[in-house]
Every structure is written in structure tokens, then in C-alpha cells.
Amino acid sequence: MKLKWDSDTPASLPNLETEARRLRYQALGKECAVWKLDTLILAHHADDQAETILQRLHQGHTGFALQGMLARSPIPECFGNYGVATSGAHRNFSAGHSGHQVTVEGGGVEILRPLLDFSKAELQAVCRERKLRWVEDSTNADPTVTNRNAVRSLLRARRLPRAISTRALQKLGTVYRERAASIDNAALSIFKQCNVVLDVYSGRATVKYPGNIQDLLLQNPRKKGVVAVEVAQRHAACLIRHIMDLVSPQQVYPLRLLRAPVLQSFPFLFQAHEIKDVGASVKGSMCNVVYHIGPEQAGSSKDELGAMGGSKHIRNRCEVSRAPPTQAMLRRYHDGGEAEVVLLHPADSTPELDEPRGHEPALATPALPAIAVDSERLGQDLTRDEREDVKHGAEGVGEEVAAKTEVYSDVELGLTREEQVRAREAEDIPTKEKKVASDWRDQWKRSRWKLFDGRFWIRVHYREVQRRSGQKISVRFLTTDDLAVLYKDVEGCQGLGKRLSQRIASHAPDAIRLTLPAIVETSRVSTSEEAEQVTEKVVALPTMQWSSCGWVPWSRNRPGKDIEGWQWELRYKKIDFSEQTTGSQHELADL
């Protein structure tokens, strides 16, 4: 694999180490998607772990940041890359009493590091015994190249105090990893006992804590007194992080940022002087999430509550929702900034992301024309969606699908890759092995899945004949101006305006409606030789299941031949949700 640097002289970059890490993980993640691999095994060893922890100490990190590398974790640096980062294996949930199907993403590439408990010397000894050649980058020995090389040089020379020796650092990381795992497991157990109602249509969740929440948080027989309370505070913070993860657009945020909601919800974990201005219902925004406390409930263990600060109440409910975008963010949309996600570029432009996958080789070999293959012969390794992509000749079909389709085509045709290249160049592929499709599906294409606001995966289905010059399809936040225009346009349309306004009022009251994704069609039309007119129209509110004329939600059961317009498809981000499991108290809100 060759990394694609933005700079012609990457060695001169001040952040060379960080940028190289980002590019490596992105390249590895994409390659995993090509070959449909959900696990990437890395050879980091115990010496690498010590270097990582010492680097973090030098950078001023404390607490759980000193865990070092985890033996198991999602692949980093690939956020928003479909099929790589926490996506690619969706599942369907039933929402409410109506049974409306809600699609939630899952999957993604996971990293395993099975050698973290072995030192470099131990691994080299195994290689010598097995007569395997040890390979190492020669630049690793130069302490002037990167900060990590300098740290490695210090550790190898054993010039550091014993407290930060390689062995001591490894031990420190083990202690923090065990503590973090214990806290997260305890918090996850409590989270599964909470009554959770998640409204994926608006990105809002209401939570009722268990009646014995105080006992659950303080239950740690190995800890006593002040230490027990501090551990309980971490349990509470981790619990709230699990709740906020349901609606947050962010991937990671440290527990220390959640002290305020912990104090607001569980004041019995704090001393009286630490509790300031905490009312029965408090709103606060952190990590792009609004945390709203519900009504109080009398506590059960009043003696313990009095001993821990005098509070005799537990606020047993909360509501979390995505915080409304700021004015600065909204200005970026109108300036074409990064917050606007383009699903389909103008037809007269040819950016890389809008090229049909069938026209790009998945591997570094001559480009092969697409082969139409009977889906029944593709085998069970392809998912149902992927088989549909093959039939449709989908635009933006994932690399992993293209690779698998190519492999199965080689096998079914009984030709080697080189033979297929030569045969196709001569246009001499045996006709009995071809399946020339002539139905409506050949006319449909799909854009690539795009992640909007870290929460919604969206793509569109269309026919090429529907596209116009200068037309762009994108997603951005809904605005109050959009709503005014929408209500005016649908007014009197067989009650459509009333139903839309009622649905928005029910699911996205107040400022929450400004966090809804809106699919927008932008058209550029030349009015004269020098002038150009730009028009923008909201064509769908996918989370509200509303579409304008010419647009409909995509459905596997709807015959495509009966559809003349555009289709949109929506999936919610990957979440830790136990709906549909035995004894689960988690449910999805009905539309």
C-alpha cells in the first residue's frame, strides 16, 4: 500500500508522526473493507506499550489516558468511512407499537493486539528459534526523526529513573486498563437496567434510572469511605457517557467533562459544599449534547445520603438530545463549509467520489468492465444489499463489494484474472457466461453512504436521466427559514402540512428541530452569458419521513419500475442498544 500524502515533502511536516499514523490507519481500513475483513491484527508489543505511555506522560496526560494501547478497539482515524468505522453491518429494530422498521448501523473494523504482553526481546527469540527473519524499519533507530524514536532511544539506553522504566510503565498501563474495564463494565450493567426510550427520528433519548441506582453506584465491596465515593462518581460518569453516546455526534469525550451532569443527577455522591445551584430540572450542554434533568425522587437510604452531603433526593430521570448547531456552524453551510455533506456532486463535475465503482479497479490491475452476474451464483458471502448493488450497477458501491463481485466472477467464468483481461480486451467473453440485464434495475444508481453530523448515514437512489447540469444533492441542518417555506409549500395539500407540523412538534420540539437533517437540492442555472442563478430547495426530511414531490423513501419492497422520482435511504449510527434482547428495558420511540 502506498500512502497518499497531501504534501510533496512529508518528511518536512511538523506533525509527521501524527499524519503518518492517520494515513496508515485509513489505508489499512480501506484495504480491510476491500477484502471484507472485520478484524485487523497488529504486532504492537510490550516495548511499544511502554513508549506510548511515556509519550503520554510527557504530553501531560493523567488518569485513564495512561492505559496505553488496548488489546481490542475499533480502528481509529477512519470516522465517516462507511464499512470501516462502526458501520457496514446494519440491523433492523421495530419502533413502538406500529412496528415501523428502524435501521441501525453496526459492524466496522476492529483492531486486535495479541502481543502486548510480550517484549520485543521475547518475540525476537521466538523468530530466531523458528528461523524467521525479523524485519524492522531502519529509521526507528534514529532518535532525531520523531518524538517516539527519541522516547524509544531513552528507554533502550535505560537512562531513566526506575519509576518510569519500561517495566514500570507497562505495569502502570495494566493497572489503569484494569480499572477502566471494571468501571465501564459496572456502568454498562447499570445502563442495561435503565428504562431507555430512544427517538432516532430526532436524536433524543429519555432515561429512567433503576430505583436502586444509589446502591448500584456504590456497590463495591473492595472500596470504602471516600475512595468508594470517588469510584461511584466514575461509575456515574461512565453511565452518563453511555446515555449521551445514544445521541452524541462525537466519538470520544473524557469522563472529566461529565462532572456537572453527574453532580446534577446524583448529588448524594458529593459533599454539601460541592453542590451549587442544582435545581429539580437543570439544562446544560456539553460535547454537543443537551443533558436535561427530570423530576426528583425521594432516596431510599437516607442515613447514607445525609452522611454524603445532606441531600435526600435522587433525580431519577434525564433526557439527552443533540445540542442545536451554533450560528458559526450554520454560516459554514451557506459558505459551502465542511458541515454540508454532499451526497451527489453536479453531473457536469467529475470528482472522485461520484465515479461509479464499476469503472474503478479494486486492485492495481487493468480496469475490467463490469460483468453482470446472476445473484444466485454469487454465493452467501455477499449480503442482500450487496447483491442488490451488483444488480443495480450501483454508483458508489463499496470497495469490498467490488472486490467480492470480481472474485466470484472469476470463479464462475472459469477463467484466470489474466485470461479475463485478455478476453475482455478482445470482447470475447463466452456469451453463455453472460447475463445481460434489461429490466428497470439497470437504470438505477446509488450514491455512496455519507455520515451526517456523526449520527445519520444517508444515501440517495436515482436514475442518470433525472440529473440536470449544475444539480447538487446534499445534507445539512434544517433551519427556521426552511420550515417557513416548507409549511407554505405544503399548505392545503390534503392535510400534509398539518401532519408534518404535528410530527415535528411531537418529535423535535423547540430547538431540537434545528438538529434535523434536511436533504437539499441545489441548482445552478445560467441566466445570461455572465450571470448564474443558484436555487436551493429542501426535498426531504428523512428522519420525519417527509418527502417533497418527486422524492420518496427507499424501500426494498417497493417496485422500482413504479418509481419515477428520487429515493433517499437513512440509517442511524451504531449504538449500544439492547432492544430485542430478553428482559431488555430499551425501546425505540414510534414515529
N, C-alpha and C positions, 0 to 999 in steps of 0.2 A: 504494500500500500504506500502511496506517495501522498504526503500531506500537502494541502493547498494553502500556502501562506499568503496573507494579504500584502506582505512586504517582499520586495525583491532581495532584501538583505536581512533575513530574520535574525541572524546572529547579532545584529546591532540593536535589536529591540530591548528596551529596558525591562520588559516583562517577559522575556524569552521563555523562562521556565513555566509560567502560568499559561502562556499562549500555546506552547508545545503540548502541555497536558490537555488543554481543551481540544486541540485538533486531533490528538491521538485518540481520545475517547470518542469523539464524533466519528472518526474514520472507522474505528473498531465497531461502534454501534451500528453504523450503516452496513458494514460487512456482515454483522450478525443478522440483520434484517434480510439481507440478500439470501442468506442460506437458511433462513427460518430457525435461527438459534436463539433460545431464550436464556442461555447461560454463557457467560464469558469467564473463563478461569485464568487468573493472573498469578504470577510466580513471586509476588512480594513475600519476603522472608522476615525473620525477626530483626535483622540488622536494619532493613528498610523501615520497620516499625519504629525502632529507636530514633532513627534520623527524623522521621515525621514528627514525633513527639517533641524532640529537642527543637526543631524548627518552630513549632507552635509555642513552646515556652519562650523562645527568643522573640517571637512576634507579640508576646504579652497575653496569650490566651491562658485561661484558667478553667477549672472545673471540668465539665464533661467534654470540652474541646480537646482535652488531653487523652481521650480514648485512643487516638490514633486511627489507623485504618481498621475497618470492620471486616470480619471474615465473610460476611454476607451483606450485600447492599445493592440498591438499584444503581444502574450505570449513571455516573454524573455527566454534566456538560452537554446533555442531549435534550434538554427541556424543549418541548414543542415539536420534536421529531417523531412523527407517527410510526408506530411499530417498534420503536426503540425505547422511548421514555414512557413508562407506565401506560401503555396503550398497545392495541393490536389484537386483543383477545376479549371482545366485548361479551356482555351477558345482559339478559333482559329481566327486569323486575316488573311486577304488577303494582300499579299505583291505586290505592284506595279501593272503594267498593266497585268502581266501574271496571277495574281490571285493565285500564289503559296501560299499554306497554311502554316502559321507560328503559332506554338502552344506556348502560353504564360501561365505560371502558375498563379494561383490565390488561393483564399481561405486561409486556415490556422486557427488556434485557436486564438480567440480574448478574452481579459480579460475585464470584467466589474466590476467596484467597485461602486455599487449604494449607499453605506452607508458612503461615505467620508464626507458628510455634517452633520453627526450625531455623537455626542460624545459617549464615552463608557458609561457614566452615563445614557444618554438618552436611549441607547439600553438595558442596564440592567433594567431600569424602565419598558420598554415595556415587557421584559421577565417576570418580576415579575407580571405585570398586567395580562399577558396571561398564567401565571403559567407554564412557560417554564424554564428549568434548564439551567443556564449559565455555559458554560464549558470553562475552561482556563488552559493552561499549567502551572503547578506549578513552573517550572523553570523560568517563566517570572518575578517572584518577586525577583530573586537573582541577584543583580547588579554586581556580580563578574563573571558571566558566559559569557556574551557577552557585546560588546560596546553598543548595543541597549538597553540592560537591564539597563546599567548604565545611559543612557540618559533618559530612562523611569522613573527611580528612582528619578532623579533630577527634572523632570517636575512634577511628582506627589507630591513631597515634597514642591513644589513652592518656591524653594530656589534661583531661577534665577531672574535676573532683569526683569522688566515688558516688556522691549523691546524684550525679547526672551521668553516670557511666552507662554503657549500653545495657547492662543487666538491670540497673536501677530504673532506667527509662522504660524498659519492657515490662517490668513489674508494675510501675506506675500506670501504664496503659491498661494492663489487665485489671487492676483494681477499679479504675473508672469505667471500663466496659461492663464489668460485673454489676457495679452499682446502677449504671444506666439501664441495663437489661432488666434488673429487678424492679426498678421504678416504672419502666414502661410496661412490663407485664402486669404489675399491680394496677396501673391506671387503665390498661386495656380491659382487664377483668371488670373493673367498675363501670367502664364505658358500655360494656355489653349488657350491664344490668340497668342502664338508664333507659327511660322511655324517650325515644327519639322519633320525631316526625320531620322528615326532610322534604322540602319542597324544591325539587330540582328545577322547576319552571322559573323560579325567581332567585334561586340560590339562597334560600333561607331555611333555618332549622330551629325547631323548638325542642327543648330538652327538659325532662323532669328527672331530677336525681333520685336514687333509691332512698326510701325512708330511713335507712340506717347508714346514710352516707358518712356521718361522723365516725361511726365505728369502722367502716371500711377504710377510710383515710388513715385512721390512727392505728389500725391493726398491724402491728409489727412487734412481735414478742422479743426481738433481739435489741430493740431500741427503747430507751427510757427517757423521761423528762424532756429537756429542751431538744435533745437530739431527735427524739421521736416526733416532736412537733415540726422540726425542720424537714425531716423526711416526709412527713404528711403534707407539708407545703409543696414539696416537689411532686408528690403523687397528684395533688390537686392541679398543679400547673400542667403536668403531663396529660391529665384528664381533659382539661380545658383545651389543650392543643389538639387532642383527638377530635373534640367537638368542632373547633374552629376549622380544622382540616376539611370538614364536610363542605364548606363554602368559600374557603380562602383561595385567592388566585395565586398565592405564593407557595413555594415548595417547602422552604425551611425557615424557621424562626426560632431563636433560642428561648428557653424557658424563662429566663430572667425578664423578658419583655411582658410576661403574663402575670406579674405580681399583682397588678391592680385588679384584674377580674377575680383572681384567687381571693384577695382580701375582701372584695365586694360580695362574693358568693359564700365564702366560708370564713367569716370573721372570728369564729371560735378558734381558729388556728393562729391568732395573733394576739399580742398584748394590747391592753386598752390604749396605750399611747400611740400604737401604730395605726389605729383605726381613726380615720379622719373623714368626716363628711360622707359617710356611707349611708345612703337612704335605702328605702324599700325598693326603689327602682332607679337604677343608675345606668346611663349610657356612656359608652366610651368607645373610641376607635383605635385599633392597633393592628398592625400587619394587614391593613386594608380590610379589616373585619370590624363590624359594629357588634359589641357584646352588650346585650341588654338584660338586666337582672329582673326576674319576676318577683312575685309576692313572697313574703316571708312565711316560714312555718315554725311553730314552736319546737325547740330542740328536745331531745329525749333524755340526755344525760346532763342535767342542769348543774350538778356539782362540778363535773369536769369543765363545763363551759365557764362557770364562774372562776375556776382556777386558771383559765387560759385567757382571761381578759374581760370577764364580766358580761360578755354577750350571751344572751339566752335565745338566740334565733338563728335558724338556718334558712338561707334563701334557696329554696329547693328547685327553682325553675330558672331557666335562662333562654334567651333567643339570640341567635347569631345570624348575621346577614352580611353580604358583601357591602363594604362602605361605598357610598356614591363617588364617582370619579371627580377629581378636582377640576377647576376651571383651566388649569395649566394642561391637564390631560386632554380636555375637550378641545382646546385650541390646537393641539397637535393633530387631531383628526382632520380638522379643516385645512391644516397645512400639509397634509399627506404624511404625517409623522408615523412613528412605529406602532402606535396604538391601533391604527387601522389595519385590519388583516385582509389582504387581497386574496379572494378565492379564485378569481379569473381575471387575468390581465386583458387589456384591449386586444381584440382579434388581429389588429394590424401591427401589434408588437410581438416580438418573439423572445420573451425572457425564458430562461432555462426551465423555470418551474411550470410553465404552461405547455411544455413539449409533451406529446403523448408518449407514454412509456414504451409502447410498441415500436417506436422509432429510435430508441436508445438501447445499445447493447448493455446487458447487465454485467458482462465481463469484458476484459480488454482484448476482444477479438473482432473480426469484421462484423458489421451490423447485419443482422438477419431479418428479413421480412417476417411479419407475424404469421404464424401458422394457425389456422382455425382448427381446433381440436374438439372432438366430442367430449363434453364434460364428464360423461360416464366413464371415459377411458383415462381420465386424469388421476384416478385413484383417490383414496381417502385423505391423503396428506394435505390437500387443498381444502380450505374452509368453504362454506357455501357462498359467502361473499366473494371469495377469491375466484371461485368458478364462474360467478356472475361477471366479475371483472374480465375474465378471459373471453367470455361470450360477447361482452359489450365492446371489446376493444377499448377499454376504459382509458381516459386521459388521467395521468397521474397514478396509475396503478402502481402499488408499492414494488420496490426492488425485489422483495422476497417473492412476490407472486410472479414477476417476470422471470426470475431465476428458476423457480419451480416449474413454470409452464414450459420453459425452454428444455429443462431436463427431461420432463415427461414426453415432450415432443420427440426428442432424440430417441428415446427408448421405443416409443410407439411406431416411429417410422422405420426402425431397424437400421438406421444409418449412424455412422460416427459423426462427430461435430464437423470434421473437415469435409466429409462426404456431403453433408448438408450444405455447407458453404458453397462447394463447387456446384452442387445440383441446383441451388437457388440462383447462383450467378448464371447458369445455363437455362434457368426457368424450366427445369426438367424434373421436378419432384413428381413421383408417381401419383397420378390422379386418384387412384384407389385409396391413397392415404390422406387425401384432402377432404375437408368438409366445407364446402362453400356456403356460407350462411347468407340467406336472402330475406330474413324476416326483419321486424321492426327494431330488434335489439342492436343490429349493426349500426343503426343511426344514432344511438345514444352514446354519450361520453360522460365522464365524471371528472370533476376537479379533484385535486389532492385534499386529503384531510388537513385542515388547519385548526390550530388551537387558538381560541379567542379568550383573552383575559384569564388564561390559566385554568378555565373551568369547562368550556364548551368546545367539543370537536365538531366542526361543521364542514360540509362539502355540498356541492351542487351537481345535479344531473341535467344535461342539456343536449340538444341537437346542434350540430355545427351550423345548420341553416338558420337557426334562431339568432345567431350572433350578428351584431352590427359593428361597423367600423367605429372605433372610439369608445366602445361599451366596456365598462369595468364593473365587476361584481365584487363587493367587499362586505366586511362586517365591522360594525363599530357600536358604541353605546347608543341607546335610544336617548333622545333629547326632548325637552318640553316643546320645542318648535315642531319636532316630528309628530308628536301626539296631536297638536293642534291641527296640523294638515291632515293626519290620518282620520281623525274624528269628523272633519269636514267632508273628506272624500267619501267616507262610508255612511254618512248620514242618510237615512231613508232607504238604505239597501236591505230591505226585508229584515230589519232589526239587527243587522250585523254590527252597526256602530254601538248599539246598546249592549250587545253581548260582549263585544271587545272591551268596552269601558268597564263593564261589570267584572270581567275576568282579570283585567289589570288591577282594578280596585281591590279584588279579593286576594290575589297572589302577590301583587307588587305595590302595596300602599305607599303613599308619601314618596320619599326619595329613593326607595328601593327600585322603583320603575326606571330610574335613570341608570341602573346597572344591567338592564336587559339588553341582550344582543339584538341588533337590527341588521338585517341583510339589505344592503343598499345598492341600487343600480345607478351608476354614474355614466352619463353620455356626453360626448363632446361632438358638437355639430358645428361645422364651418358655416357662418352666415354670410361671409364675403371673402374676398381674397386674403384679407389680413385678420379679420375678426373670427373668434371662436366662442361659441356659447356652451357653457357647462351646466347641465341639469342633473339634479340628484333626487332620487325618489326611494323611499323605504318600500320594499316589495314584500317583506316578510318579517314577522316577529316569531321566530321559530319556537321559543320557549312558551309563547302564548298560543301556539298552534294557529296562528293567523297568517294568511297569505293574500296578497292583492290579486287582481285579475291577471291571469297568465302564469301564476305560480301555485304549486300545490306541494304538500309534504310528501316525501318519498315513502312508498310502501311496497314491500315485497309482493303483496297480494294484489296490487293494482296493475292491471294490464297496461303495459307501456304504450301499446298501439292506440289506446284510447286517450292518451295524453298529448295535448298539443303544446303545452307551455313548459315552463321550467319546474324543476323539483329541487327541494332542499332536504338535507338529511342532518340529523342532530344526535349527538351522544354526549352524555355528561362525563366528566373526568373520573379517573379511578379513585374510589373512596373505600375506606374501611367500614363496610356496612354489612350487618349480619341479617338483613331481611331475607326471608325464605329459609332460614335455618330453624331447627326445632327449638322452641322456647324463646325465640327472639322477641325483643320488645322494640325493634326498629321497624319503621314503616315509611313508605313514601306517600306524600300528600297527593290527593286526587286533583285532577285538573278541573 
